[in-house]
Every structure is written in structure tokens, then in C-alpha cells.
């Protein structure tokens, strides 16, 4: 299917995956404006995002010397434990060899090359392009790579059946209003209904949805509600750390739940 609405970028997906792998510095090898908004947002999560700021002449003659320079700058400036060099549409079209630039730079920091651009149909290609070199360097196991591949395949199927890939164009919507949902839940509880509250969230959105479980438990601690949350201690490093923090919060509130 050809979509006529904007779709998630595989470059941005690669950046967020690098963050979840606890990469300290990601270097976008391309123009300074590439993925600008998300790059700056990721800095709020503690990952530095730099760019080689390729200009017109480098679109033609190549920018590998500039990339090598920025790699060394990043190591000296930020003393990172892990780095990732990310491709962009420009660097991939002109055929830049990201791994060669890493090798030639003489950098000592563990660094992966992520060969990616924004022309992939699915944004999960950006995730996989980051996970594969991460597995090769030993940041994740081969078993975890295989598990992630299966999860991403299933996520794509769900998106096509019920999500943002269900048709060519989808009108923007913020979904159900929280206060309307809360009113409905209170009504059901006052009627003595039995229910199940399921948290099925990923990455940082899990904090927001965990707050919903806590609010429900706080207002009706004795209601006949079964709680369930996908907080198993598997996955990429940051995802595990986030799950650990959320679990601590739920336990501190005395909320009993089933882990999925």
C-alpha cells in the first residue's frame, strides 16, 4: 500500500533504538536539518545527537573526512562509552562508507555504523539496522536480536490490522479523552462491575499508562479489578531500566498485578 499521510521515519527509529541501547552520542552523517526535532528531543533523554552538517559541495564530493573529524570531536568532548554513526538519505545516496570512517578515525570508543535512510517503507527497518550491528559488537545477544525481530514483525501486523497503516489516509485524532474515560470507569465501579485493567505500552509511554493504573487503584483500592502490565525484565537496556523503575512505583503503591 502507498500511504499519502506522513509515516514514521526509519532514521528517527534508528536514533531511538540507539538511545535504548544506551548510546551516549549519535552522529547523523548528513545535513544539519535532518531529523532535527527528534534529535533535539533525544538530548533531553541524555543522548547527545551531533551532525556532520553536510553542505552542497559534500553532496557531490563526499564527506568522509568531515565524518571522521566529528567522530573524534565527539569522543574528546563527551567521553562516551558507546557511539553510533547514523546514515541519512544524503550519505546513503552518495555511497558513504560509515564503517570505514569509524575505522579510519582511530576512535577508541565502541562505535557502530547504522546504514539507514528515510526511504524504507517501514520504520522498523531503522530499528533492525541498529540492532544488527549492536548484536555484532556484543551490546545485545543473538537471542535478543532474534526476539526483537519477531516482536517487530508482530508489531507491523498489528499496525496494518488496527493502527496507522490500516488505510492510505487517516484523519488525525487524539483518541479518547482521559476525563471521559475516567468518568466511564467511575460509573462502572459504582455499579459494582468486575474488570481488568491492562497496561500494554512500550518504552517511555509506559510511565504514562502506569499512572493510569495507579490512579484507578488509588480511587478504588477495593474494587474487583485485576491488573496486568507488560513489565517483564527483558529487552534493550533502557527499556529494562524503565520497567524496573515503574515496577518499583507500582510496588510502593501496593498495587498487585500480573506481569506479561
Secondary structure as GFF3:
##gff-version 3
##sequence-region A 1 260
A	DSSP	alpha_helix	10	20	.	.	.	ID=ss1
A	DSSP	beta_strand	25	28	.	.	.	ID=ss2
A	DSSP	alpha_helix	36	43	.	.	.	ID=ss3
A	DSSP	beta_strand	48	51	.	.	.	ID=ss4
A	DSSP	alpha_helix	56	61	.	.	.	ID=ss5
A	DSSP	alpha_helix	64	78	.	.	.	ID=ss6
A	DSSP	beta_strand	82	86	.	.	.	ID=ss7
A	DSSP	alpha_helix	89	93	.	.	.	ID=ss8
A	DSSP	alpha_helix	98	105	.	.	.	ID=ss9
A	DSSP	beta_strand	110	114	.	.	.	ID=ss10
A	DSSP	alpha_helix	124	137	.	.	.	ID=ss11
A	DSSP	alpha_helix	142	162	.	.	.	ID=ss12
A	DSSP	alpha_helix	178	190	.	.	.	ID=ss13
A	DSSP	beta_strand	195	199	.	.	.	ID=ss14
A	DSSP	alpha_helix	205	219	.	.	.	ID=ss15
A	DSSP	beta_strand	225	229	.	.	.	ID=ss16
A	DSSP	alpha_helix	237	252	.	.	.	ID=ss17
A	DSSP	beta_strand	258	259	.	.	.	ID=ss18
###
